[in-house]
């Protein structure tokens, strides 16, 4: 199979580079300065085992490839706010032998949140979800890094909304050859909702820095508890912490990469790059949506969603809101919804 990485940033670049190292055929899809750097200098992939440059085909869209191959796998790794645009472009792409990508090819959604597979299923017949456990960084055009060892990441895969098939097992087998563990599960959404709860802290980290002290940890605990209350009200189940620990163990341990600061997570990286958009509408905003649908107040997640979007829109520096100020705003937001 040929893997077309739609979005060659932290996740798409790391997975694409690792697949290429293992002998798979890979095409990178990128835009702007990142595309230029990839085309001119190759993909610089920095991992625990060392750094390598991969000279891979780079395109901006399907027209540059001609008719897609019947054995192509489309791996969607753009931020969720860019999913709809990507689906519009790639869905109608013709495939050798007739039909379109939306009709014939597997689309694998390797993204945070739970919205992208739903969007994809409106257009694509064969949609697969991934719970991405892959600490990776992309802040410099042409370069991505992933500091996990002995595995680069753990990627739970399954058909969306549920089930498994031979295609996802073949994809998983390829990933297993490329420094990933790739369990095939019939209930991938359960894993994605667990990851969603963890990702509710992305906006907190983006606006006020890492949640690695007592005050930040306490605030994140409140944000997560709000999310769990919403999921319970909606009747949504997720993988609990014990099951996650049992699967992950110490398979992905972060180690320092020479000369490369780890930085923050995906939302922090969006602000660091000055991307102008951020994923909060599909993380904290997913909790806000479910809260409104099921009558559960979500003041903390709404606050983080609003602040993260303001930071992205105004291109403010990540971590520049003092944590005591954020805590004060959080207390005020909660008090406001509790007023009679």
Secondary structure, DSSP 4 states (H G I P E B T S, - for coil): -EEEEES-SHHHHHHHHHHHHTT-EEEEE--HHHHHHHHHH-EEEEETTEEEEE--EEESSGGGG-SBPTTEEEEE-S-GGGHHHHHHHHHT-BBTTSSBHHHHSEEEE--SSSHHHHHHHTT-SSEEEEEEE--EEEEETTEEEE-EEESSEEEEEEESSS---HHHHHHHHHHHTTTEE--B-S-HHHHHHHHHHHHTTHHHHHHH----SHHHHHHHHHHHHHHHHHHHHHT-----HHHHHHHHTTSEEE--BTTB-----HHHHHHHHT-S--GGGGTHHHHHHHHHHHT---HHHHHHHHHHHHHHHHTPPTT-S-HHHHHHHHHHHHHHHH--
